[in-house]
Amino acid sequence: MIELNLDQTYQMNIERLKSIFKDLYQDEPLLVKSPGRINIIGEHTDYNEGFVLPAAIDKAIYVAISKRKDDEIHLFSESYQQSHVAKVADIQKSDKGWANYILGVASEIQKRGYTFGGFNIYIDGNVPLGAGLSSSAALECATGFAIDQLFGLDIPKMDIALIAQKAEHNFAGVNCGIMDQFASVFGKKDRAVMLDCRSMEYEYIPLELEGYKLVLLNTNVKHSLSDSAYNKRREQCEQGVAWVKAHHPAVNSLRDVTVAMLDEFVKPQDSEVYSKCRYVVEEIGRLTTAAQELKSGNLQALGTLMFQTHEGLSKAYEVSCEELDFLVDSVKNLEGVLGARMMGGGFGGCTINIVKNEVIEELIENISKAYQQKFGLKLDAYVVESADGTSQIV
């Protein structure tokens, strides 16, 4: 019955999308969805040319699109209840942040030599905004794929992800890595994607959580330390690489470095740089171990590695915060919780937890009360499953 009800709700939402689009634009839309993402393990490894292990989730951004007879682009956001109009021949940044993700994608498609006419777009979705689940990447990827499908451009899937990333750099002003867009496009149900951030090679890893689900606990905080600390960590990693490279010229990133190298060439120079670099080197190792454990179906081992990652992010890499640490510490010894860690850049956002189905409801209820009592903040919880990547809705 639950599956039936969920399916009915989904169908009703699709009919609602179509209905609103027709009211807005008096036309039948082509429909596309692109999912948000989680990262199972592998945090702050992407800019060090390591690996990441994301998965697409069953919360998505939906785009309805149709051709226009003129050369105008008409946009409408359900979340912001705002519209925007632009010209195909003169796509400029908007003062509306949400519109720039769409306009940026259209601009990047043009830069690659593709041509298209005017179009109408309506966007809606159920990826929680500001929770670190990459709603922006989902919007970019959905837009790119929608334009591609509507105008028959035959843009390769990898290019859809790269176009979306460039849009974020050039129109949204966020110098992000490729993981979010890649996961949104290439996600598969019951699979995580092990992505090599150096070569862009990837492998699907089984993510079969028999009897368990992924529960995201949103702190609803974002501390201002985030941007400055991120930049500082990148500098510290680069400094560590430079000290090792002086003795090992073949080394180009922490991906190439061992703990023994750090002990010899970095630790004597700067203990803080050493601890930051050591976390990254160890996290790259944890991720490759985690992938093997998932192939073997060993969820307990994965959970243990997730707790180790959080410890590293909190104590060594120092990008956690009191709220995130509280949530992880609260579940560490609970029966039915295999693993937990902070997810994302840090200083707020969500923790990701592997939780037995039977205890999910009780866990959310208890931890929400405790969190409210300690911090005076509401805790949002999302139960998510892996899902397929960007696709057209038939």
Phi, psi and omega in degrees: 000321183298315181300318180299314181297317178299317181297318179297317178300316180301312180298319179297321179296321178295316178297323178295316177304311181299317183296314180295319180300315180297321178295322182287316194237358181052047182208160176272129183266157161270138185246136180225145172230149177220131189276157165288183183215157168242168173236117185295312179198159182102072184251133182065023176263340188296314182280001173252020177060031178267212180245157169229162183226066181278167172217141173288151182239167185276037169230132193220163168262134181251134178237127171252134188217147173211159178284151171250162178273346178254192182254030180260152174249120179247123184241147171215130179254125176293318183298319185262351182051047180229153174240165178205144179234136178220170178255136179303321184280352183212071182276116181240160174299145178257163172276358176263114185303315183299324183292332183294331177296321180284311180298322179298319178296314179301317180297316181293326176297317178298319182299334179273007174092006177275148177239146178207164180261194179291155179207158173255140176225138171235132182237140175212176177171174179232024170279118181302129181284138175075013182260003181080024180254013172064050174297326180294316178296321178298318179296316180298313183292321178297318180297312180301315181291323180296314178298317178302312182291318183296320185255006177059047186276341181058046177282128179300150183303318180297323179291327175302314180295317182291323176298316180298318178298314180298323178299320180293321179295309194270332181251323180270343176076024179246120184274067187277161171282191185264351190303313187298311181293320180299313181297322181295320181282316191261003182303152176220141178300140180062023178221143163259165180242117176272107185254128174275111185285354175269307186266345186067014171285152183214159181218136176278130182246132179304135176229070185254103189260063183305115178082000180232159173224164176269125181243126179255128179248115186266117181296337186060029172231153172216102184284148186291348178296340194309303186294314182295320180293321178301312180297320180294319179298318178300317179296319180295320177296317180295323178296316178300317179298317181299318180294323178286319183298330178302334180253337179230087187302338182285347181285126180243341181201175178295342174303329185267358190258145175252163177299323179300320177297318179297317179301321186279318192249342184251317184304318180292337183276314187199116185291328180288315176300320179301312184294324179292314181293320181298320177304312184297314180300317180290325180293322176299319177294319179298320182296315181295325175294316180301319179299319178294319180295322178294322177298329179272357181074022184267083182292328179300316180295321177300315180301317178299318179295324178296317176299320179297320178299316180297318178303316179294317180294324183281310189268320184267309183277340174054055175236012177271191176205172185301320182294315179296315179299320179300315182294320179290315179299327183292334183254354190304322184249017180276134175293135181098354175249116184275325183195159178200152175194161170291151182233135176103196187294328177119178177062025179147192182086213190252157159259150175249132186229141171259114190232137177297138185309316188293339185252000186302309185299313181295318180300312182298318181297313183291315184287330177296317178297313182297321181294316179299317181295319185282318189247352183067027182238149174281136176258125175263140180235137178232125173265119186235157174233160177291156185210168176286158182280195185309132182204160173276140178267120183269000000 
